[in-house]
Amino acid sequence: MADATVTLTADEQAVISALEKLNILQLSTVVKYMEETYGISAAAPVAVAAAPAGAAAEAAEERASYNVELTEGGAQKIAVIKALREITQLPLGEAKALVDGAPKMIKEGVAKGDAEAWKKKLEEAGAKVTLK
């Protein structure tokens, strides 16, 4: 399918051009809006939006820092709270509120290696984590 050429109308090209200019956080917000407003799955808009936005995908891979979001606290909330406290040094009450209030941003501007380690530790405890 690499040889297939897709022809876009001027309106479609304008949408693609606008999407290519968005950073990852902005694109994520657009996807969430479309999910809520139109009741569509995240898989389709992300795949459609990410494919033409090759430059945005490359920029995401080259980034040195990420925002770490606790997407879901999971069923093992106590384990997630413990892992979160180890990572962030938050007091018990704040860590519990963050897990109970998911989705919540844990920290912004985390180095890539640390963000991946945080994600792994929290997911091992039962949470769902998104790096943005």
N, C-alpha and C positions, 0 to 999 in steps of 0.2 A: 504494500500500500504506500510505500515511500515514493513511488513514481506518480501516484495520483495527485492531480492538481485540483484544489478547491477554489472556485471562483466566488468571491464575495460581492454583494451589492455595496454601494457607497455607505449606506446606513450600517450594514454589518461591519464594514471595515472601520467605520468611526467607533463602533463599540469596541472592537479589538484594539484599536489604537489607544483608546481611553484605558482599557484594562492593562495594557503593557506599561503604562505610565505609573500604575499603582505599585506601592511597596507591598510586601507580604501581609502586613497587618491590615492595610486598607482592603486588599483583595479578600482577606478572611472576613472582614465586616460585610463586604458585598455579598459573599456567599451565604453568610448567616441571614442577611436580610432576604435574599431570594428564597432560602429555605422557609423562613417564617411567613413571608408574604405569599409565596406561590405554592408552598407545600411540596417542594421538590427535594430530592435526595442530594446530599452534599457530593456524592460521588460523581454525578453527571456534571454539575456546574464546575467543579474543581477540574475535572478532566478536560472539559471543553475550554475553560478559561486558561488553564495552565499550558495546554498544548501550543497555542499561538504565542504565548508569552514566554518564549524560550529565554529571552534576556532576563526576565524576572526570576526564572528558575535557576539560571546560572548565578545570578546575584545572591540568591538564597544559599546556594552551596558554598559561595566564597565568603559569606559573612563570618565574622569572628565572634559575634555575640548574638544571643537570643533572649527572647522573653519567655519565661517558663510559666505556663498556666496549668493550674490544677483543674482539669476538665471535670472529673468525677472523683468523689471521695472513696467510692467502692464500698464493698460489704464489710471489709476489715478496717473500720475507721480508727480503731485504737492503734493498730499497726501503722496506719498511714500518718496519724498524728505523731507517733514516736519518730518515724522516719523524717517527717517534716521538721520536727523540733531539732533533730540531729543536724539537718542540713542548714536550717536558717537561724538556729538558736532562739527562736521565738518562745515566749512564755506559753505555758500550757493553754491558757484561755484563748490567746490569739491564734494558736495553731488549731485548736478545736473549732473556733469560729470560721477560720479559713476553710477547713475541710467540710464543715457543715454548710458553708455558703457557696460551695463549688457550683459553677465554674468561677474561679478567682485567679487573678494574676499573683503568682508567688513572688517573682522578682523580674525586673527588666534589666537588659544589658548584661546578662550573664555570659561569661566566656564559653565558647562552644564546648570545650571538654567538660567543664563544670556542669553546663546545662544538660549534656548527655548523661553524665554521672547521676545528677539529681533525678532525671527522668527514670533512669534504670532503677535507682533505689526506691523511688516512690511507686513505680509499677510493680516491683517485687513485693511491696507491702500491700498491693491490691488497688492502688489508685490508677486513674487514667490521666496522663499528662500530655500536653501539647507544647511543642516548641514553636514559637512564632518568630 
